Amino acid sequence: MKTIKEMMELTGLSYTFLRKLCMQNEIVHIRTGKKYLINYDKFVDYLNGEGRA
């Protein structure tokens, strides 16, 4: 599980885009307080066209 800022560094995608994916439940994530934690492996699957798993 990685924060949005960590995902930005790994993928090169913007903070706004990653946050929007979380808010629309497009990717596997959990919310802890104000932070979104994204499942990196599932996100890679999402980018490969496998959709939300």
PQR file of N, CA, C, O and H, with PARSE charges and radii, in Angstrom:
ATOM      1  N   MET A   1       0.844  -1.169   0.000 -0.4000 1.5000
ATOM      2  CA  MET A   1       0.000   0.000   0.000 -0.0000 2.0000
ATOM      3  C   MET A   1       0.895   1.240   0.000  0.5500 1.7000
ATOM      4  O   MET A   1       1.829   1.363   0.793 -0.5500 1.4000
ATOM      5  N   LYS A   2       0.579   2.138  -0.905 -0.4000 1.5000
ATOM      6  CA  LYS A   2       1.385   3.348  -1.053 -0.0000 2.0000
ATOM      7  C   LYS A   2       0.475   4.571  -1.035  0.5500 1.7000
ATOM      8  O   LYS A   2      -0.673   4.512  -1.474 -0.5500 1.4000
ATOM      9  H   LYS A   2      -0.180   2.038  -1.549  0.4000 1.0000
ATOM     10  N   THR A   3       1.004   5.679  -0.522 -0.4000 1.5000
ATOM     11  CA  THR A   3       0.253   6.926  -0.517 -0.0000 2.0000
ATOM     12  C   THR A   3       0.206   7.490  -1.942  0.5500 1.7000
ATOM     13  O   THR A   3       0.933   7.036  -2.826 -0.5500 1.4000
ATOM     14  H   THR A   3       1.937   5.727  -0.165  0.4000 1.0000
ATOM     15  N   ILE A   4      -0.652   8.475  -2.144 -0.4000 1.5000
ATOM     16  CA  ILE A   4      -0.752   9.094  -3.458 -0.0000 2.0000
ATOM     17  C   ILE A   4       0.578   9.733  -3.847  0.5500 1.7000
ATOM     18  O   ILE A   4       0.983   9.650  -5.006 -0.5500 1.4000
ATOM     19  H   ILE A   4      -1.242   8.843  -1.426  0.4000 1.0000
ATOM     20  N   LYS A   5       1.258  10.363  -2.904 -0.4000 1.5000
ATOM     21  CA  LYS A   5       2.545  10.996  -3.213 -0.0000 2.0000
ATOM     22  C   LYS A   5       3.586   9.961  -3.631  0.5500 1.7000
ATOM     23  O   LYS A   5       4.376  10.218  -4.539 -0.5500 1.4000
ATOM     24  H   LYS A   5       0.929  10.430  -1.962  0.4000 1.0000
ATOM     25  N   GLU A   6       3.598   8.802  -2.989 -0.4000 1.5000
ATOM     26  CA  GLU A   6       4.529   7.739  -3.376 -0.0000 2.0000
ATOM     27  C   GLU A   6       4.175   7.215  -4.771  0.5500 1.7000
ATOM     28  O   GLU A   6       5.059   6.921  -5.577 -0.5500 1.4000
ATOM     29  H   GLU A   6       2.956   8.593  -2.252  0.4000 1.0000
ATOM     30  N   MET A   7       2.878   7.102  -5.043 -0.4000 1.5000
ATOM     31  CA  MET A   7       2.441   6.632  -6.360 -0.0000 2.0000
ATOM     32  C   MET A   7       2.822   7.644  -7.444  0.5500 1.7000
ATOM     33  O   MET A   7       3.147   7.259  -8.567 -0.5500 1.4000
ATOM     34  H   MET A   7       2.160   7.340  -4.389  0.4000 1.0000
ATOM     35  N   MET A   8       2.782   8.931  -7.110 -0.4000 1.5000
ATOM     36  CA  MET A   8       3.189   9.962  -8.066 -0.0000 2.0000
ATOM     37  C   MET A   8       4.639   9.752  -8.492  0.5500 1.7000
ATOM     38  O   MET A   8       4.966   9.846  -9.675 -0.5500 1.4000
ATOM     39  H   MET A   8       2.517   9.244  -6.197  0.4000 1.0000
ATOM     40  N   GLU A   9       5.499   9.469  -7.527 -0.4000 1.5000
ATOM     41  CA  GLU A   9       6.918   9.265  -7.815 -0.0000 2.0000
ATOM     42  C   GLU A   9       7.146   8.000  -8.639  0.5500 1.7000
ATOM     43  O   GLU A   9       8.001   7.976  -9.525 -0.5500 1.4000
ATOM     44  H   GLU A   9       5.234   9.392  -6.566  0.4000 1.0000
ATOM     45  N   LEU A  10       6.379   6.949  -8.345 -0.4000 1.5000
ATOM     46  CA  LEU A  10       6.557   5.679  -9.040 -0.0000 2.0000
ATOM     47  C   LEU A  10       5.999   5.692 -10.464  0.5500 1.7000
ATOM     48  O   LEU A  10       6.574   5.080 -11.364 -0.5500 1.4000
ATOM     49  H   LEU A  10       5.684   6.969  -7.625  0.4000 1.0000
ATOM     50  N   THR A  11       4.880   6.391 -10.665 -0.4000 1.5000
ATOM     51  CA  THR A  11       4.189   6.313 -11.953 -0.0000 2.0000
ATOM     52  C   THR A  11       4.329   7.550 -12.819  0.5500 1.7000
ATOM     53  O   THR A  11       4.193   7.462 -14.040 -0.5500 1.4000
ATOM     54  H   THR A  11       4.414   6.889  -9.934  0.4000 1.0000
ATOM     55  N   GLY A  12       4.599   8.702 -12.218 -0.4000 1.5000
ATOM     56  CA  GLY A  12       4.657   9.934 -12.979 -0.0000 2.0000
ATOM     57  C   GLY A  12       3.297  10.560 -13.221  0.5500 1.7000
ATOM     58  O   GLY A  12       3.194  11.563 -13.927 -0.5500 1.4000
ATOM     59  H   GLY A  12       4.711   8.774 -11.227  0.4000 1.0000
ATOM     60  N   LEU A  13       2.249   9.979 -12.644 -0.4000 1.5000
ATOM     61  CA  LEU A  13       0.897  10.529 -12.782 -0.0000 2.0000
ATOM     62  C   LEU A  13       0.690  11.634 -11.754  0.5500 1.7000
ATOM     63  O   LEU A  13       1.372  11.672 -10.730 -0.5500 1.4000
ATOM     64  H   LEU A  13       2.333   9.164 -12.070  0.4000 1.0000
ATOM     65  N   SER A  14      -0.249  12.530 -12.027 -0.4000 1.5000
ATOM     66  CA  SER A  14      -0.468  13.663 -11.138 -0.0000 2.0000
ATOM     67  C   SER A  14      -1.250  13.268  -9.889  0.5500 1.7000
ATOM     68  O   SER A  14      -1.972  12.271  -9.868 -0.5500 1.4000
ATOM     69  H   SER A  14      -0.803  12.499 -12.859  0.4000 1.0000
ATOM     70  N   TYR A  15      -1.079  14.080  -8.856 -0.4000 1.5000
ATOM     71  CA  TYR A  15      -1.792  13.885  -7.593 -0.0000 2.0000
ATOM     72  C   TYR A  15      -3.290  13.945  -7.826  0.5500 1.7000
ATOM     73  O   TYR A  15      -4.042  13.116  -7.314 -0.5500 1.4000
ATOM     74  H   TYR A  15      -0.492  14.889  -8.874  0.4000 1.0000
ATOM     75  N   THR A  16      -3.723  14.941  -8.610 -0.4000 1.5000
ATOM     76  CA  THR A  16      -5.153  15.136  -8.868 -0.0000 2.0000
ATOM     77  C   THR A  16      -5.759  13.925  -9.569  0.5500 1.7000
ATOM     78  O   THR A  16      -6.850  13.483  -9.210 -0.5500 1.4000
ATOM     79  H   THR A  16      -3.112  15.614  -9.026  0.4000 1.0000
ATOM     80  N   PHE A  17      -5.063  13.387 -10.562 -0.4000 1.5000
ATOM     81  CA  PHE A  17      -5.572  12.226 -11.293 -0.0000 2.0000
ATOM     82  C   PHE A  17      -5.697  11.003 -10.389  0.5500 1.7000
ATOM     83  O   PHE A  17      -6.716  10.312 -10.413 -0.5500 1.4000
ATOM     84  H   PHE A  17      -4.176  13.745 -10.854  0.4000 1.0000
ATOM     85  N   LEU A  18      -4.666  10.734  -9.595 -0.4000 1.5000
ATOM     86  CA  LEU A  18      -4.698   9.583  -8.702 -0.0000 2.0000
ATOM     87  C   LEU A  18      -5.792   9.725  -7.649  0.5500 1.7000
ATOM     88  O   LEU A  18      -6.488   8.758  -7.336 -0.5500 1.4000
ATOM     89  H   LEU A  18      -3.838  11.295  -9.575  0.4000 1.0000
ATOM     90  N   ARG A  19      -5.942  10.920  -7.108 -0.4000 1.5000
ATOM     91  CA  ARG A  19      -6.983  11.171  -6.110 -0.0000 2.0000
ATOM     92  C   ARG A  19      -8.370  10.989  -6.719  0.5500 1.7000
ATOM     93  O   ARG A  19      -9.269  10.438  -6.083 -0.5500 1.4000
ATOM     94  H   ARG A  19      -5.377  11.705  -7.361  0.4000 1.0000
ATOM     95  N   LYS A  20      -8.535  11.451  -7.942 -0.4000 1.5000
ATOM     96  CA  LYS A  20      -9.823  11.309  -8.627 -0.0000 2.0000
ATOM     97  C   LYS A  20     -10.169   9.833  -8.835  0.5500 1.7000
ATOM     98  O   LYS A  20     -11.322   9.437  -8.665 -0.5500 1.4000
ATOM     99  H   LYS A  20      -7.805  11.899  -8.458  0.4000 1.0000
ATOM    100  N   LEU A  21      -9.176   9.017  -9.201 -0.4000 1.5000
ATOM    101  CA  LEU A  21      -9.411   7.585  -9.366 -0.0000 2.0000
ATOM    102  C   LEU A  21      -9.874   6.962  -8.054  0.5500 1.7000
ATOM    103  O   LEU A  21     -10.752   6.099  -8.051 -0.5500 1.4000
ATOM    104  H   LEU A  21      -8.239   9.338  -9.339  0.4000 1.0000
ATOM    105  N   CYS A  22      -9.293   7.390  -6.952 -0.4000 1.5000
ATOM    106  CA  CYS A  22      -9.703   6.890  -5.642 -0.0000 2.0000
ATOM    107  C   CYS A  22     -11.132   7.328  -5.322  0.5500 1.7000
ATOM    108  O   CYS A  22     -11.948   6.513  -4.891 -0.5500 1.4000
ATOM    109  H   CYS A  22      -8.579   8.090  -6.955  0.4000 1.0000
ATOM    110  N   MET A  23     -11.432   8.583  -5.526 -0.4000 1.5000
ATOM    111  CA  MET A  23     -12.741   9.115  -5.182 -0.0000 2.0000
ATOM    112  C   MET A  23     -13.855   8.483  -6.023  0.5500 1.7000
ATOM    113  O   MET A  23     -14.992   8.374  -5.563 -0.5500 1.4000
ATOM    114  H   MET A  23     -10.769   9.245  -5.876  0.4000 1.0000
ATOM    115  N   GLN A  24     -13.536   8.072  -7.238 -0.4000 1.5000
ATOM    116  CA  GLN A  24     -14.518   7.444  -8.116 -0.0000 2.0000
ATOM    117  C   GLN A  24     -14.513   5.918  -7.983  0.5500 1.7000
ATOM    118  O   GLN A  24     -15.208   5.227  -8.728 -0.5500 1.4000
ATOM    119  H   GLN A  24     -12.612   8.160  -7.611  0.4000 1.0000
ATOM    120  N   ASN A  25     -13.729   5.395  -7.035 -0.4000 1.5000
ATOM    121  CA  ASN A  25     -13.611   3.953  -6.805 -0.0000 2.0000
ATOM    122  C   ASN A  25     -13.192   3.186  -8.056  0.5500 1.7000
ATOM    123  O   ASN A  25     -13.668   2.077  -8.298 -0.5500 1.4000
ATOM    124  H   ASN A  25     -13.165   5.957  -6.431  0.4000 1.0000
ATOM    125  N   GLU A  26     -12.307   3.776  -8.846 -0.4000 1.5000
ATOM    126  CA  GLU A  26     -11.794   3.135 -10.047 -0.0000 2.0000
ATOM    127  C   GLU A  26     -10.652   2.170  -9.723  0.5500 1.7000
ATOM    128  O   GLU A  26     -10.422   1.206 -10.453 -0.5500 1.4000
ATOM    129  H   GLU A  26     -11.920   4.677  -8.650  0.4000 1.0000
ATOM    130  N   ILE A  27      -9.941   2.433  -8.629 -0.4000 1.5000
ATOM    131  CA  ILE A  27      -8.785   1.615  -8.260 -0.0000 2.0000
ATOM    132  C   ILE A  27      -8.948   1.107  -6.828  0.5500 1.7000
ATOM    133  O   ILE A  27      -9.703   1.671  -6.037 -0.5500 1.4000
ATOM    134  H   ILE A  27     -10.127   3.216  -8.036  0.4000 1.0000
ATOM    135  N   VAL A  28      -8.231   0.043  -6.517 -0.4000 1.5000
ATOM    136  CA  VAL A  28      -8.291  -0.550  -5.186 -0.0000 2.0000
ATOM    137  C   VAL A  28      -7.505   0.329  -4.218  0.5500 1.7000
ATOM    138  O   VAL A  28      -6.315   0.576  -4.416 -0.5500 1.4000
ATOM    139  H   VAL A  28      -7.617  -0.415  -7.160  0.4000 1.0000
ATOM    140  N   HIS A  29      -8.184   0.801  -3.166 -0.4000 1.5000
ATOM    141  CA  HIS A  29      -7.555   1.677  -2.188 -0.0000 2.0000
ATOM    142  C   HIS A  29      -8.309   1.580  -0.864  0.5500 1.7000
ATOM    143  O   HIS A  29      -9.413   1.040  -0.796 -0.5500 1.4000
ATOM    144  H   HIS A  29      -9.151   0.601  -3.006  0.4000 1.0000
ATOM    145  N   ILE A  30      -7.695   2.108   0.171 -0.4000 1.5000
ATOM    146  CA  ILE A  30      -8.382   2.301   1.443 -0.0000 2.0000
ATOM    147  C   ILE A  30      -8.127   3.735   1.869  0.5500 1.7000
ATOM    148  O   ILE A  30      -7.127   4.339   1.481 -0.5500 1.4000
ATOM    149  H   ILE A  30      -6.798   2.547   0.116  0.4000 1.0000
ATOM    150  N   ARG A  31      -9.019   4.269   2.656 -0.4000 1.5000
ATOM    151  CA  ARG A  31      -8.855   5.628   3.148 -0.0000 2.0000
ATOM    152  C   ARG A  31      -8.635   5.565   4.645  0.5500 1.7000
ATOM    153  O   ARG A  31      -9.431   4.974   5.375 -0.5500 1.4000
ATOM    154  H   ARG A  31      -9.832   3.778   2.971  0.4000 1.0000
ATOM    155  N   THR A  32      -7.557   6.174   5.099 -0.4000 1.5000
ATOM    156  CA  THR A  32      -7.245   6.241   6.519 -0.0000 2.0000
ATOM    157  C   THR A  32      -7.181   7.702   6.908  0.5500 1.7000
ATOM    158  O   THR A  32      -6.191   8.383   6.638 -0.5500 1.4000
ATOM    159  H   THR A  32      -6.910   6.655   4.506  0.4000 1.0000
ATOM    160  N   GLY A  33      -8.221   8.177   7.532 -0.4000 1.5000
ATOM    161  CA  GLY A  33      -8.293   9.599   7.843 -0.0000 2.0000
ATOM    162  C   GLY A  33      -8.418  10.389   6.570  0.5500 1.7000
ATOM    163  O   GLY A  33      -9.381  10.222   5.822 -0.5500 1.4000
ATOM    164  H   GLY A  33      -9.025   7.624   7.751  0.4000 1.0000
ATOM    165  N   LYS A  34      -7.439  11.263   6.309 -0.4000 1.5000
ATOM    166  CA  LYS A  34      -7.446  12.056   5.088 -0.0000 2.0000
ATOM    167  C   LYS A  34      -6.606  11.432   3.975  0.5500 1.7000
ATOM    168  O   LYS A  34      -6.640  11.899   2.836 -0.5500 1.4000
ATOM    169  H   LYS A  34      -6.656  11.398   6.917  0.4000 1.0000
ATOM    170  N   LYS A  35      -5.852  10.376   4.299 -0.4000 1.5000
ATOM    171  CA  LYS A  35      -4.949   9.777   3.323 -0.0000 2.0000
ATOM    172  C   LYS A  35      -5.622   8.633   2.569  0.5500 1.7000
ATOM    173  O   LYS A  35      -6.428   7.882   3.119 -0.5500 1.4000
ATOM    174  H   LYS A  35      -5.825   9.996   5.224  0.4000 1.0000
ATOM    175  N   TYR A  36      -5.265   8.529   1.299 -0.4000 1.5000
ATOM    176  CA  TYR A  36      -5.647   7.378   0.490 -0.0000 2.0000
ATOM    177  C   TYR A  36      -4.427   6.488   0.360  0.5500 1.7000
ATOM    178  O   TYR A  36      -3.338   6.965   0.041 -0.5500 1.4000
ATOM    179  H   TYR A  36      -4.611   9.139   0.852  0.4000 1.0000
ATOM    180  N   LEU A  37      -4.599   5.205   0.602 -0.4000 1.5000
ATOM    181  CA  LEU A  37      -3.526   4.237   0.407 -0.0000 2.0000
ATOM    182  C   LEU A  37      -3.930   3.327  -0.748  0.5500 1.7000
ATOM    183  O   LEU A  37      -4.967   2.665  -0.701 -0.5500 1.4000
ATOM    184  H   LEU A  37      -5.484   4.816   0.861  0.4000 1.0000
ATOM    185  N   ILE A  38      -3.105   3.307  -1.771 -0.4000 1.5000
ATOM    186  CA  ILE A  38      -3.411   2.594  -3.002 -0.0000 2.0000
ATOM    187  C   ILE A  38      -2.627   1.292  -3.042  0.5500 1.7000
ATOM    188  O   ILE A  38      -1.435   1.262  -2.739 -0.5500 1.4000
ATOM    189  H   ILE A  38      -2.263   3.845  -1.809  0.4000 1.0000
ATOM    190  N   ASN A  39      -3.314   0.210  -3.422 -0.4000 1.5000
ATOM    191  CA  ASN A  39      -2.667  -1.078  -3.607 -0.0000 2.0000
ATOM    192  C   ASN A  39      -1.871  -1.021  -4.907  0.5500 1.7000
ATOM    193  O   ASN A  39      -2.456  -0.965  -5.988 -0.5500 1.4000
ATOM    194  H   ASN A  39      -4.282   0.234  -3.669  0.4000 1.0000
ATOM    195  N   TYR A  40      -0.557  -1.035  -4.812 -0.4000 1.5000
ATOM    196  CA  TYR A  40       0.308  -0.843  -5.983 -0.0000 2.0000
ATOM    197  C   TYR A  40       0.125  -1.954  -7.017  0.5500 1.7000
ATOM    198  O   TYR A  40       0.009  -1.673  -8.210 -0.5500 1.4000
ATOM    199  H   TYR A  40      -0.082  -1.081  -3.933  0.4000 1.0000
ATOM    200  N   ASP A  41       0.098  -3.202  -6.575 -0.4000 1.5000
ATOM    201  CA  ASP A  41      -0.022  -4.326  -7.510 -0.0000 2.0000
ATOM    202  C   ASP A  41      -1.339  -4.259  -8.285  0.5500 1.7000
ATOM    203  O   ASP A  41      -1.359  -4.483  -9.495 -0.5500 1.4000
ATOM    204  H   ASP A  41       0.192  -3.430  -5.606  0.4000 1.0000
ATOM    205  N   LYS A  42      -2.422  -3.957  -7.600 -0.4000 1.5000
ATOM    206  CA  LYS A  42      -3.727  -3.844  -8.263 -0.0000 2.0000
ATOM    207  C   LYS A  42      -3.754  -2.634  -9.192  0.5500 1.7000
ATOM    208  O   LYS A  42      -4.424  -2.663 -10.224 -0.5500 1.4000
ATOM    209  H   LYS A  42      -2.406  -3.775  -6.616  0.4000 1.0000
ATOM    210  N   PHE A  43      -3.032  -1.571  -8.835 -0.4000 1.5000
ATOM    211  CA  PHE A  43      -2.977  -0.392  -9.694 -0.0000 2.0000
ATOM    212  C   PHE A  43      -2.259  -0.713 -10.994  0.5500 1.7000
ATOM    213  O   PHE A  43      -2.669  -0.251 -12.059 -0.5500 1.4000
ATOM    214  H   PHE A  43      -2.488  -1.548  -7.996  0.4000 1.0000
ATOM    215  N   VAL A  44      -1.195  -1.498 -10.921 -0.4000 1.5000
ATOM    216  CA  VAL A  44      -0.483  -1.907 -12.129 -0.0000 2.0000
ATOM    217  C   VAL A  44      -1.417  -2.728 -13.016  0.5500 1.7000
ATOM    218  O   VAL A  44      -1.424  -2.559 -14.236 -0.5500 1.4000
ATOM    219  H   VAL A  44      -0.861  -1.873 -10.056  0.4000 1.0000
ATOM    220  N   ASP A  45      -2.206  -3.617 -12.408 -0.4000 1.5000
ATOM    221  CA  ASP A  45      -3.189  -4.388 -13.166 -0.0000 2.0000
ATOM    222  C   ASP A  45      -4.194  -3.460 -13.843  0.5500 1.7000
ATOM    223  O   ASP A  45      -4.554  -3.671 -15.001 -0.5500 1.4000
ATOM    224  H   ASP A  45      -2.201  -3.755 -11.417  0.4000 1.0000
ATOM    225  N   TYR A  46      -4.647  -2.433 -13.123 -0.4000 1.5000
ATOM    226  CA  TYR A  46      -5.593  -1.463 -13.670 -0.0000 2.0000
ATOM    227  C   TYR A  46      -4.990  -0.761 -14.890  0.5500 1.7000
ATOM    228  O   TYR A  46      -5.669  -0.582 -15.901 -0.5500 1.4000
ATOM    229  H   TYR A  46      -4.355  -2.262 -12.182  0.4000 1.0000
ATOM    230  N   LEU A  47      -3.729  -0.369 -14.798 -0.4000 1.5000
ATOM    231  CA  LEU A  47      -3.070   0.297 -15.918 -0.0000 2.0000
ATOM    232  C   LEU A  47      -2.887  -0.630 -17.110  0.5500 1.7000
ATOM    233  O   LEU A  47      -2.828  -0.177 -18.252 -0.5500 1.4000
ATOM    234  H   LEU A  47      -3.177  -0.515 -13.976  0.4000 1.0000
ATOM    235  N   ASN A  48      -2.798  -1.920 -16.845 -0.4000 1.5000
ATOM    236  CA  ASN A  48      -2.654  -2.900 -17.915 -0.0000 2.0000
ATOM    237  C   ASN A  48      -3.997  -3.286 -18.539  0.5500 1.7000
ATOM    238  O   ASN A  48      -4.063  -4.180 -19.382 -0.5500 1.4000
ATOM    239  H   ASN A  48      -2.846  -2.288 -15.917  0.4000 1.0000
ATOM    240  N   GLY A  49      -5.051  -2.615 -18.125 -0.4000 1.5000
ATOM    241  CA  GLY A  49      -6.357  -2.835 -18.744 -0.0000 2.0000
ATOM    242  C   GLY A  49      -7.196  -3.921 -18.118  0.5500 1.7000
ATOM    243  O   GLY A  49      -8.186  -4.356 -18.706 -0.5500 1.4000
ATOM    244  H   GLY A  49      -4.998  -1.888 -17.441  0.4000 1.0000
ATOM    245  N   GLU A  50      -6.821  -4.364 -16.942 -0.4000 1.5000
ATOM    246  CA  GLU A  50      -7.566  -5.436 -16.302 -0.0000 2.0000
ATOM    247  C   GLU A  50      -8.722  -4.901 -15.453  0.5500 1.7000
ATOM    248  O   GLU A  50      -9.448  -5.688 -14.845 -0.5500 1.4000
ATOM    249  H   GLU A  50      -6.017  -4.011 -16.465  0.4000 1.0000
ATOM    250  N   GLY A  51      -8.907  -3.567 -15.401 -0.4000 1.5000
ATOM    251  CA  GLY A  51     -10.011  -2.978 -14.653 -0.0000 2.0000
ATOM    252  C   GLY A  51      -9.837  -3.114 -13.163  0.5500 1.7000
ATOM    253  O   GLY A  51      -8.782  -3.519 -12.676 -0.5500 1.4000
ATOM    254  H   GLY A  51      -8.317  -2.929 -15.895  0.4000 1.0000
ATOM    255  N   ARG A  52     -10.891  -2.768 -12.445 -0.4000 1.5000
ATOM    256  CA  ARG A  52     -10.858  -2.855 -10.980 -0.0000 2.0000
ATOM    257  C   ARG A  52     -10.972  -4.312 -10.578  0.5500 1.7000
ATOM    258  O   ARG A  52     -11.882  -5.022 -11.007 -0.5500 1.4000
ATOM    259  H   ARG A  52     -11.748  -2.439 -12.841  0.4000 1.0000
ATOM    260  N   ALA A  53     -10.036  -4.747  -9.749 -0.4000 1.5000
ATOM    261  CA  ALA A  53     -10.030  -6.154  -9.311 -0.0000 2.0000
ATOM    262  C   ALA A  53     -10.415  -6.266  -7.863  0.5500 1.7000
ATOM    263  O   ALA A  53     -10.465  -7.371  -7.322 -0.5500 1.4000
ATOM    264  H   ALA A  53      -9.297  -4.170  -9.400  0.4000 1.0000
TER
END
